[in-house]
Amino acid sequence: MKINQSGSERVIRVVAGAALVLASLFVNKIPEALSLIIGASGAILIVTGLVAYCPAWHLLGVSTAKKS
């Protein structure tokens, strides 16, 4: 796995992922199935932000990481 995310993208992913997970847990007006999807999406964003690698970016040939 080669890093394919910049530092700022990683921060945005972790913050957005945390917001989605919290929303799925605490917003009661969301149907349960949708809440699970939102929570899982948030968890994926957090994990990809923490490991600095996004499989979707890899498949698309995209990298926001600085060239060394």
NORLINGI-V370167 format. One record per pair of residues at least 24 apart in sequence whose ideal C-beta (glycine too) atoms are under 7 Angstrom apart, sorted by the first residue. I is the first residue (numbers start at 1). J is the second residue. If there is no record, write none. Layout:
[[I | J] [I | J]]
This chain:
[[1 | 53] [3 | 52] [3 | 53] [3 | 65] [4 | 53] [4 | 54] [4 | 57] [4 | 58] [4 | 63] [4 | 65] [5 | 52] [5 | 53] [5 | 54] [5 | 64] [5 | 65] [6 | 64] [6 | 65] [6 | 66] [9 | 64] [10 | 49] [10 | 52] [13 | 45] [13 | 48] [13 | 49] [14 | 46] [14 | 49] [14 | 50] [16 | 45] [17 | 42] [17 | 43] [17 | 45] [17 | 46] [17 | 49] [18 | 42] [18 | 46] [20 | 45]]
